[in-house]
Amino acid sequence: MKVLAMETSTLVGGVAVIIDGKVVAEESSLRQKSHSENISPFIEHCLQKAQLRLEDIELFAVGQGPGSFTGIRVAANAGKTFSYAFSKPLVTIDSLVLLAQQARPSKMPVLSIINAYKNMVYLGLFDVSGDEPIYLKGPEAIPVKDLKHHITQNCVVVGDGWEAYHEYFPEELLQKLHRDPQLPDHPLASTLGVMADARGKRGHTLDWKSFIPLYIRASEAEETKKGILISPLK
């Protein structure tokens, strides 16, 4: 199976080509330009490296969020367009799951936290003992100050929410959170593609019309209109 994976839900945007479960090409960038500017050349370069044409792709994979509202739409629009144009199936996987997958294998649960801004994080707590992460808690958006109420056991923590807010975590919470500096803090297109390949082979796919982004929160404009303020850190 030939998979084109596109993940643009967080600050790192990327594209990967996977053939029969192996990553044969990948390009990514911390948002030096917008994801909308990068995605087309990334797709072109990855296809060239894999010696494929777009019409050769058998499965399109998209990161569905949570994360940046604008970023999610970049990969979503590309994936839905390709799926429709070439009549090929689509696989979507949420960003918190991808982060947890990148932390496997782990004997402890994995806490994925993505910076949701306004002193909030998107949270998912996972059992990663099986083939794919399984939610124990989440997905949800919570104020940073409330995170201590959601974590009652030792766990590995991944995601850019750590870098953004860990200095505000109370000591009782920090004692439960374990970090591995080798683990990526952003969901990667290569992880998405490998997981999508496995799901596609099991027939767990969508058509382009069935894709639903995982936003969780209202947009910033909607929150501003409703008068939702920045949550205090403590």
C-alpha positions in Angstrom: 0.0 0.0 0.0 1.2 3.5 -0.9 0.2 6.2 1.6 0.6 10.0 1.5 0.4 11.4 5.0 -0.1 15.1 5.9 0.1 16.4 9.4 -0.3 20.2 10.0 -2.2 20.5 13.3 0.7 21.9 15.4 3.8 24.2 14.9 5.6 21.4 13.0 4.0 20.6 9.7 5.0 17.7 7.6 4.4 15.3 4.7 5.5 11.6 4.4 5.2 8.8 1.9 4.9 5.3 3.3 5.0 2.2 1.2 4.0 -1.1 2.8 4.5 0.3 6.2 7.9 1.8 5.7 8.7 5.5 5.5 10.4 6.2 2.2 10.2 10.0 2.2 9.5 12.7 4.7 9.7 16.5 4.9 8.8 18.7 7.8 9.4 22.2 9.1 8.8 24.3 12.2 6.5 27.0 10.9 9.1 29.2 9.2 6.5 29.7 6.6 2.8 28.9 7.0 1.8 25.3 6.5 -0.3 26.3 3.5 2.9 27.5 1.7 4.9 24.4 2.6 2.5 21.6 2.0 2.6 21.6 -1.8 6.4 21.6 -2.2 6.6 19.0 0.6 4.2 16.7 -1.3 6.1 17.2 -4.6 9.5 16.5 -3.0 8.3 13.4 -1.1 6.6 12.0 -4.3 9.8 12.6 -6.3 11.9 10.9 -3.6 9.5 7.9 -3.6 9.4 7.9 -7.4 5.6 8.1 -7.3 3.0 10.3 -8.9 0.0 11.6 -6.9 -2.3 9.2 -8.8 -0.2 6.3 -7.6 -1.2 6.9 -4.0 -3.7 4.4 -2.7 -4.5 6.0 0.7 -4.4 9.6 1.9 -3.9 10.2 5.7 -4.6 13.4 7.5 -4.0 14.6 11.1 -7.4 15.7 12.4 -6.3 17.8 15.4 -6.7 19.0 18.1 -4.3 21.9 17.5 -4.2 25.0 15.4 -7.6 25.7 13.7 -5.9 27.1 10.6 -3.3 24.4 10.6 -5.8 21.5 10.8 -7.6 22.9 7.8 -4.4 22.8 5.6 -3.9 19.1 5.7 -7.7 18.4 5.9 -8.4 20.4 2.7 -5.5 18.7 0.8 -6.5 15.2 2.0 -10.2 15.6 1.2 -9.4 17.1 -2.2 -7.1 14.3 -3.2 -9.4 11.6 -1.8 -12.3 13.1 -3.9 -10.2 13.7 -7.1 -8.7 10.2 -7.2 -11.5 8.3 -5.6 -9.2 6.9 -2.9 -9.9 6.3 0.8 -8.9 8.6 3.6 -7.6 7.8 7.2 -7.7 10.5 9.9 -5.9 10.1 13.3 -6.0 12.7 16.1 -2.9 14.5 17.2 -3.0 13.3 20.8 -3.0 9.7 19.6 0.0 10.3 17.3 2.0 11.8 20.2 1.2 8.8 22.4 2.1 6.4 19.6 5.5 8.1 19.3 6.1 7.4 23.0 5.7 3.6 22.6 6.8 1.3 24.1 6.2 2.6 27.6 5.4 0.7 30.8 3.6 3.8 32.1 0.6 5.5 30.7 1.4 8.4 28.3 0.1 11.9 28.8 -0.2 13.9 25.6 -0.6 17.7 26.1 -0.8 20.2 23.2 -0.6 23.9 23.8 -4.1 25.2 23.3 -3.1 28.8 24.2 -4.9 31.1 26.6 -3.2 29.0 29.3 -4.9 25.8 28.3 -3.9 22.5 27.0 -5.5 19.7 24.9 -5.1 16.6 27.0 -5.2 12.9 26.3 -4.1 10.1 28.7 -3.3 6.8 27.1 -2.7 3.1 27.7 0.0 2.3 25.2 0.4 -1.4 25.9 -1.4 -2.5 22.7 -0.9 -2.0 19.0 -2.4 1.5 19.2 -2.9 4.0 22.1 -6.2 3.7 23.9 -7.8 6.7 25.6 -7.9 6.5 29.5 -8.9 10.2 29.7 -9.8 12.8 27.1 -9.7 14.2 24.5 -10.5 17.5 26.2 -9.3 21.1 26.6 -8.5 22.1 30.2 -6.9 25.1 32.0 -3.3 24.5 32.9 -4.1 25.2 36.5 -6.5 22.2 36.6 -4.1 19.7 35.1 -3.1 18.5 38.6 -6.7 17.3 39.1 -6.6 15.1 36.1 -3.4 13.2 36.7 -3.4 10.8 39.6 -0.6 8.3 38.5 2.9 8.3 37.1 3.0 8.8 33.4 5.3 9.8 30.5 4.5 13.2 29.2 4.9 14.4 25.6 3.7 17.4 23.6 4.5 21.1 23.2 2.2 21.8 26.2 5.1 20.7 28.4 7.5 23.3 27.0 4.9 26.0 27.1 3.7 25.5 30.7 5.7 23.1 32.8 7.3 25.8 34.9 3.8 26.6 36.2 3.1 22.9 37.2 3.0 22.4 41.0 5.6 20.1 42.5 3.0 17.4 43.3 2.2 17.2 39.6 5.8 17.3 38.4 6.6 14.3 40.6 4.1 12.2 38.5 5.4 13.4 35.1 8.4 11.7 33.5 10.1 13.1 30.4 12.2 11.5 27.8 14.1 14.2 25.8 14.4 11.8 22.8 10.7 11.7 22.3 9.2 14.2 19.8 6.8 16.9 21.1 4.9 17.2 17.9 2.9 14.7 15.9 4.9 13.6 12.9 3.6 12.8 9.4 5.7 9.6 9.3 3.9 8.3 12.5 0.6 9.2 10.9 1.4 7.4 7.7 2.6 4.2 9.3 -0.5 4.1 11.5 -2.8 4.9 8.6 -1.2 2.1 6.6 -2.1 -0.4 9.3 -5.6 1.0 9.6 -6.1 1.0 5.8 -5.1 -2.7 5.6 -7.8 -3.5 8.2 -10.3 -1.5 6.1 -10.7 1.3 8.7 -11.0 4.1 6.2 -13.3 7.0 5.4 -14.6 8.7 2.3 -13.7 12.4 1.8 -17.2 13.5 2.9 -16.9 11.8 6.3 -13.9 13.7 7.6 -14.6 15.7 10.8 -11.8 17.8 12.3 -11.2 17.4 16.1 -11.4 21.0 17.2 -12.7 20.5 20.8 -12.7 24.2 21.5 -14.4 27.0 19.7 -12.2 29.2 17.5 -10.4 32.1 19.0 -12.8 34.5 17.2 -15.8 32.7 18.6 -14.3 32.7 22.2 -13.5 36.4 21.9 -17.0 37.1 20.8 -18.4 35.2 23.8 -16.1 37.0 26.1 -14.1 33.9 27.1 -10.9 35.2 28.9 -7.5 33.8 29.3 -7.5 31.3 32.1 -5.1 32.1 35.1 -2.1 29.9 35.4 -2.4 29.3 39.1 
